[in-house]
């Protein structure tokens, strides 16, 4: 497949473009700072690099021409910024004909009806639970609330578009079902989140699901 990856120069993005090229896919890396890409990797020679801002819908549409899937590995701070970035990326790519999306969100979207995690993250008062999820107990609740708001809003937006999509929620889940969707438990989070996405390209087994990628 031909895929476009937003945020390909970040930690997860680097793993994702490398895994995609290794799997034989044609990859467009849409990034603000191409110099941050790992040019020492031999797979870089097979990468099409486009400098641009994801919030520029026109630039996204142009870069996504001919792509069948889009993978969003960007990591905005939260709140409205998260939603607006997701909206721009999806609308821009959809205008180019992309109809399949993999959106990497975060723990803030993990609300789990029917499990022990029935309280949204920002409302937790359980220090052990927070630290099990890799959160600092001293982190201001308002910051967590803003992150959660952004992730939930972008997830809801993507679901409302009608496009085939998977919303991924990486985290350090080690017990029980973490979502009402599907759970993938893996040992190495960064590289394996990327591999989960790449393995699903052209298969679509995860499309329509919110997916937790967990350690342990």
Helices and strands as residue ranges (DSSP letters): E 2-6, H 11-22, E 26-31, G 34-36, G 42-46, E 47-51, H 57-63, E 69-72, H 79-95, E 100-104, G 107-109, G 121-123, H 127-132, H 141-161, E 164-170, E 182-186, H 189-200, E 210-215
